[in-house]
Amino acid sequence: MVVVMAPGATEEDVARVVARVEEVGGEAFVSAGVVRTIIGLVGDIDSFHGLNLRALPGVADVHRISDPYKLVSRQHHPERSTVWVGTDRPVPIGPDTFTFIAGPCAVETLDQTLEAARMAQAAGATLIRGGAYKPRTSPYAFQGLGVAGLEILVEARRQTGLPVVTEVVDARDVEVVAEHADMLQVGTRNMANFGLLQAVGRAGKPVLLKRGMTATIEEWLMAAEYIAQRGNLDVVLCERGIRTFEPATRNTLDISAVPVVQATSHLPVIIDPSHAAGRKDLIVPLSRAGIAVGADGVIVDVHPHPETALVDGAQALVDSDLRALAQAVRQLPGMVGRVDASQWPVPAR
């Protein structure tokens, strides 16, 4: 069951609902969004019905949700959500805009990151991505610079003005990553790391949740529910390719997942063609397909010198490929009713 609070509900109104639920042995998980607060209830449904929660001050509605992912479902939240990233120049990711995210897969040096960030900005990106912590298949591969990498990303944000998206791989690092980044990324290998999901849900920053390479859509949405249940509805889902029998690409970009998820969940959905394909020649065509099918954004790898990249150089865009992507991102979203994220008005605070 889900309690939807009215836009003007006070903290006292929310606390009153929580107290009433706990009186009958239930649990209440509060998720505060930009416009309104939602409270997910766990416990005996029949006992909740006897509370007459609709009559409490500040309560707009009460829904019994059949979907297992109650907070991220469209059953109680029919309008799709917009997630805002950053503070000085917040960037929207949602149904009205198209958001272009780009940067180096891994932070290697200050010069490399700054050059990649400027390349991304020149191409029209409104958010910088960069990995300070890198979960790798091999324990001998480059694992990232850690806190030093986070500090480099902060400098890139200072020089470009673009908010930073970076991955966190361990629940113990959530606090330090949240201190430096504007958006926390949970990668494909950690989609089912429930302790990490709960930690980022409590961190107070937007979360980019990538789909596990063998995860069903329901499992992906249940992972998002872990984050939402800890009070954070600012979650963006990222389709980054699933593992199939086809070896021509690193993974198979499940383009159908975008409209399927959007019909089921109110959360924004973007695509990652870089990690899906593993080949830079496929990134522009896959990005075009993502725009056509209704993705809310795209996240890609950019590197000034792909031939020397420590991580995923084969999929990093540069020069003509980046220009082609910039043209697609500039021209195609308008054809499907989207506005460049940088042009969307920031809501009043």
C-alpha positions as CSV (number, residue, x, y, z in Angstrom):
1,M,0.0,0.0,0.0
2,V,1.2,3.5,-0.8
3,V,0.1,6.8,0.8
4,V,0.5,9.9,-1.5
5,M,0.9,13.1,0.5
6,A,-0.5,16.4,-0.9
7,P,2.0,18.9,-2.3
8,G,1.6,21.1,0.7
9,A,1.9,18.4,3.3
10,T,4.1,19.3,6.3
11,E,6.7,17.2,8.1
12,E,4.1,16.8,11.0
13,D,1.6,15.4,8.5
14,V,4.1,12.8,7.3
15,A,5.1,11.9,10.9
16,R,1.4,11.5,11.8
17,V,0.9,8.9,9.1
18,V,4.1,7.1,10.0
19,A,3.0,7.0,13.7
20,R,-0.4,5.6,12.8
21,V,1.0,2.8,10.7
22,E,3.6,1.9,13.4
23,E,0.8,1.7,16.0
24,V,-0.7,-1.4,14.2
25,G,2.7,-3.0,13.7
26,G,3.4,-1.8,10.2
27,E,6.5,-0.2,8.7
28,A,6.4,3.1,6.8
29,F,9.1,4.1,4.3
30,V,9.1,7.8,3.4
31,S,10.3,8.9,-0.1
32,A,10.4,12.7,-0.6
33,G,10.3,13.9,-4.2
34,V,10.6,17.4,-5.6
35,V,6.8,18.0,-5.6
36,R,5.3,15.5,-3.1
37,T,6.1,12.8,-0.6
38,I,5.1,9.2,-1.0
39,I,5.0,6.7,2.0
40,G,5.3,3.0,1.2
41,L,3.6,0.7,3.8
42,V,4.7,-2.8,4.7
43,G,2.6,-5.0,6.9
44,D,-1.0,-6.3,7.3
45,I,-3.1,-4.6,4.6
46,D,-6.4,-5.2,6.5
47,S,-5.1,-3.4,9.5
48,F,-4.0,-0.4,7.4
49,H,-7.6,-0.2,5.9
50,G,-8.9,0.3,9.4
51,L,-6.7,3.4,10.0
52,N,-8.7,5.6,7.6
53,L,-5.5,7.2,6.4
54,R,-7.3,9.2,3.8
55,A,-8.9,11.3,6.5
56,L,-5.5,12.4,8.0
57,P,-4.3,16.0,7.3
58,G,-2.0,16.3,4.3
59,V,-2.9,12.9,2.7
60,A,-4.0,13.2,-0.9
61,D,-4.7,9.6,-1.6
62,V,-4.1,6.0,-0.6
63,H,-3.4,3.2,-3.2
64,R,-3.3,-0.5,-2.9
65,I,-0.5,-1.4,-5.4
66,S,-0.4,-4.9,-7.1
67,D,3.0,-4.4,-8.6
68,P,5.8,-5.7,-6.4
69,Y,7.7,-2.5,-7.0
70,K,5.2,-0.1,-5.3
71,L,7.1,3.2,-5.1
72,V,8.5,3.2,-8.6
73,S,5.3,1.9,-10.2
74,R,3.0,4.1,-12.4
75,Q,0.0,2.6,-10.6
76,H,0.0,5.4,-8.0
77,H,2.2,7.8,-10.0
78,P,0.7,8.0,-13.5
79,E,2.8,11.0,-14.6
80,R,6.4,10.2,-15.4
81,S,9.0,11.8,-13.2
82,T,11.8,14.3,-13.9
83,V,15.0,14.0,-11.9
84,W,17.1,17.1,-11.4
85,V,20.9,16.7,-11.1
86,G,23.2,19.3,-9.7
87,T,22.8,22.5,-7.6
88,D,24.3,25.5,-9.4
89,R,22.9,24.6,-12.8
90,P,20.6,21.7,-12.2
91,V,20.0,19.5,-15.3
92,P,16.7,17.6,-15.9
93,I,16.3,14.0,-16.9
94,G,12.7,13.2,-17.7
95,P,9.9,12.9,-20.3
96,D,10.0,16.5,-21.7
97,T,13.7,16.7,-22.3
98,F,16.6,14.8,-23.8
99,T,19.8,14.7,-21.7
100,F,23.2,14.1,-23.1
101,I,25.8,12.7,-20.7
102,A,29.4,12.2,-21.8
103,G,32.9,11.9,-20.4
104,P,35.8,9.4,-19.9
105,C,34.9,5.9,-18.8
106,A,37.8,6.1,-16.3
107,V,39.5,9.1,-14.7
108,E,43.2,8.7,-15.5
109,T,44.8,12.1,-15.1
110,L,43.7,15.7,-14.6
111,D,44.6,16.7,-18.1
112,Q,42.9,13.7,-19.7
113,T,39.7,14.3,-17.7
114,L,39.6,18.0,-18.4
115,E,40.2,17.5,-22.1
116,A,37.4,14.8,-22.3
117,A,35.1,17.1,-20.3
118,R,35.7,20.0,-22.7
119,M,35.1,17.6,-25.6
120,A,31.8,16.5,-24.1
121,Q,30.7,20.0,-23.4
122,A,31.6,21.2,-26.9
123,A,29.4,18.4,-28.3
124,G,26.5,19.5,-26.2
125,A,26.7,17.3,-23.1
126,T,25.0,18.8,-20.0
127,L,26.4,16.2,-17.5
128,I,29.9,14.8,-17.2
129,R,30.4,11.1,-16.5
130,G,33.7,9.7,-15.2
131,G,34.8,6.7,-13.2
132,A,36.9,7.2,-10.1
133,Y,36.1,3.6,-8.9
134,K,36.2,0.9,-11.6
135,P,34.7,-2.5,-10.9
136,R,36.7,-4.7,-13.4
137,T,36.4,-8.3,-14.4
138,S,40.1,-8.9,-13.8
139,P,41.6,-8.0,-10.4
140,Y,44.8,-7.0,-12.2
141,A,43.1,-4.4,-14.4
142,F,43.0,-0.6,-13.6
143,Q,40.6,-0.1,-10.7
144,G,40.4,3.7,-10.7
145,L,42.1,6.5,-8.7
146,G,39.5,6.5,-5.9
147,V,39.3,9.8,-3.9
148,A,42.0,11.3,-6.1
149,G,39.8,10.6,-9.1
150,L,36.8,12.2,-7.3
151,E,38.9,15.4,-6.8
152,I,39.7,15.5,-10.5
153,L,36.0,15.3,-11.3
154,V,35.3,18.2,-8.9
155,E,37.9,20.3,-10.8
156,A,36.3,19.3,-14.1
157,R,33.0,20.5,-12.8
158,R,34.5,23.7,-11.6
159,Q,36.0,24.5,-15.0
160,T,33.0,23.4,-17.1
161,G,30.1,24.1,-14.8
162,L,28.6,20.7,-15.6
163,P,27.3,18.4,-12.8
164,V,29.2,15.1,-12.3
165,V,28.0,11.5,-12.5
166,T,30.3,8.9,-11.1
167,E,30.1,5.3,-9.9
168,V,30.2,4.0,-6.4
169,V,31.0,0.3,-6.0
170,D,31.1,-0.2,-2.2
171,A,28.6,0.9,0.4
172,R,31.5,2.1,2.6
173,D,32.4,4.6,-0.1
174,V,28.9,6.1,-0.6
175,E,29.5,9.0,1.8
176,V,32.7,10.2,0.2
177,V,31.4,9.8,-3.3
178,A,28.3,11.7,-2.4
179,E,30.4,14.6,-1.0
180,H,32.1,15.0,-4.5
181,A,29.5,13.9,-7.0
182,D,26.1,15.3,-8.1
183,M,24.7,11.9,-9.1
184,L,25.7,8.4,-7.9
185,Q,25.9,5.6,-10.4
186,V,25.3,2.0,-9.5
187,G,26.8,-0.2,-12.3
188,T,25.5,-3.4,-13.9
189,R,27.6,-5.6,-11.6
190,N,26.1,-4.0,-8.5
191,M,22.5,-3.8,-9.5
192,A,21.7,-6.6,-7.1
193,N,24.0,-5.4,-4.3
194,F,21.2,-4.6,-2.0
195,G,23.3,-3.1,0.8
196,L,24.8,-0.7,-1.7
197,L,21.3,0.2,-3.1
198,Q,20.0,1.0,0.4
199,A,23.1,3.1,1.1
200,V,22.7,5.2,-2.0
201,G,19.0,5.5,-1.2
202,R,20.0,7.2,2.0
203,A,22.7,9.4,0.5
204,G,20.5,12.3,-0.6
205,K,21.8,12.4,-4.2
206,P,20.1,11.3,-7.4
207,V,21.0,7.8,-8.5
208,L,21.7,6.4,-12.0
209,L,20.9,2.7,-11.8
210,K,22.2,0.5,-14.6
211,R,20.5,-2.7,-15.6
212,G,22.3,-5.9,-14.7
213,M,23.6,-7.7,-17.7
214,T,21.4,-10.8,-16.9
215,A,18.6,-9.0,-15.1
216,T,14.9,-9.1,-16.1
217,I,13.0,-5.8,-16.2
218,E,11.2,-6.7,-13.0
219,E,14.5,-7.4,-11.2
220,W,15.8,-4.1,-12.4
221,L,12.7,-2.3,-11.1
222,M,12.9,-4.1,-7.8
223,A,16.5,-2.9,-7.5
224,A,15.2,0.7,-8.0
225,E,12.6,-0.1,-5.3
226,Y,15.4,-0.7,-2.8
227,I,16.6,2.8,-3.4
228,A,13.2,4.4,-3.3
229,Q,12.3,2.5,-0.1
230,R,15.2,4.3,1.7
231,G,13.7,7.7,0.9
232,N,15.1,8.5,-2.6
233,L,12.8,8.7,-5.6
234,D,15.3,10.6,-7.7
235,V,16.3,7.5,-9.6
236,V,17.2,7.3,-13.3
237,L,17.3,3.9,-15.0
238,C,19.9,3.1,-17.6
239,E,19.6,0.3,-20.2
240,R,23.2,-0.6,-21.0
241,G,22.9,-3.9,-22.8
242,I,22.1,-7.4,-21.7
243,R,24.1,-10.6,-22.2
244,T,22.8,-12.8,-25.0
245,F,24.2,-15.5,-27.3
246,E,25.3,-12.9,-29.9
247,P,29.1,-12.2,-29.9
248,A,29.1,-9.5,-32.6
249,T,28.8,-6.9,-29.8
250,R,29.9,-6.8,-26.2
251,N,26.2,-6.9,-25.1
252,T,22.8,-6.5,-26.8
253,L,21.1,-3.2,-26.3
254,D,17.6,-4.0,-25.3
255,I,15.9,-1.1,-27.0
256,S,12.5,-2.5,-26.3
257,A,13.2,-2.1,-22.6
258,V,12.8,1.7,-22.8
259,P,9.1,1.8,-23.7
260,V,8.3,-1.3,-21.6
261,V,9.8,0.3,-18.5
262,Q,8.2,3.7,-19.2
263,A,4.8,2.0,-19.4
264,T,5.4,0.4,-16.0
265,S,7.4,2.9,-14.0
266,H,7.4,6.6,-13.6
267,L,11.2,6.8,-13.5
268,P,13.2,8.3,-16.3
269,V,15.1,5.8,-18.6
270,I,18.3,6.5,-20.6
271,I,20.5,4.3,-22.7
272,D,24.3,3.5,-22.7
273,P,25.2,2.5,-26.2
274,S,28.9,2.6,-25.4
275,H,28.9,-0.3,-22.9
276,A,26.2,-2.1,-24.9
277,A,28.1,-2.2,-28.2
278,G,31.7,-2.0,-27.0
279,R,32.4,-0.5,-30.5
280,K,32.4,3.2,-31.3
281,D,31.0,2.7,-34.8
282,L,27.7,1.5,-33.4
283,I,27.2,4.2,-30.8
284,V,25.7,6.8,-33.1
285,P,23.2,4.4,-34.7
286,L,22.2,3.0,-31.3
287,S,21.8,6.6,-30.0
288,R,19.5,7.5,-32.9
289,A,17.4,4.4,-32.1
290,G,17.2,5.3,-28.5
291,I,16.0,8.8,-29.3
292,A,13.4,7.4,-31.7
293,V,12.0,4.9,-29.1
294,G,11.6,7.6,-26.5
295,A,14.7,7.3,-24.2
296,D,15.1,10.3,-21.9
297,G,18.8,10.6,-22.5
298,V,22.1,8.9,-23.5
299,I,25.4,8.4,-21.7
300,V,28.5,7.7,-23.8
301,D,32.3,7.4,-23.4
302,V,34.6,10.2,-24.6
303,H,38.4,10.1,-24.5
304,P,40.9,12.5,-26.1
305,H,43.3,9.6,-26.9
306,P,41.4,6.3,-27.1
307,E,44.4,4.4,-28.2
308,T,46.1,4.9,-24.8
309,A,42.9,4.7,-22.7
310,L,43.3,2.5,-19.6
311,V,39.6,1.4,-19.8
312,D,37.4,0.7,-22.9
313,G,39.3,2.7,-25.5
314,A,37.6,0.8,-28.3
315,Q,34.3,2.4,-27.5
316,A,35.4,5.9,-26.7
317,L,34.3,8.6,-29.1
318,V,36.6,11.3,-30.6
319,D,36.6,13.7,-33.6
320,S,34.2,12.7,-36.4
321,D,32.2,10.1,-34.3
322,L,31.6,12.6,-31.6
323,R,30.5,15.3,-34.1
324,A,28.1,12.8,-35.6
325,L,26.6,12.1,-32.2
326,A,26.4,15.8,-31.4
327,Q,24.4,16.3,-34.6
328,A,22.0,13.5,-33.8
329,V,21.5,14.8,-30.2
330,R,21.0,18.3,-31.5
331,Q,18.5,17.5,-34.3
332,L,16.6,14.3,-33.5
333,P,15.0,14.9,-30.1
334,G,12.9,17.7,-31.4
335,M,11.3,15.4,-33.9
336,V,9.8,13.3,-31.0
337,G,8.7,16.3,-29.0
338,R,11.8,16.6,-26.8
339,V,13.7,19.8,-25.7
340,D,17.5,19.9,-25.1
341,A,17.9,19.5,-21.3
342,S,20.0,22.7,-21.2
343,Q,17.0,24.7,-22.5
344,W,14.5,23.5,-20.0
345,P,13.5,26.0,-17.3
346,V,14.7,25.2,-13.8
347,P,11.8,24.9,-11.3
348,A,11.5,27.5,-8.6
349,R,13.0,26.5,-5.3
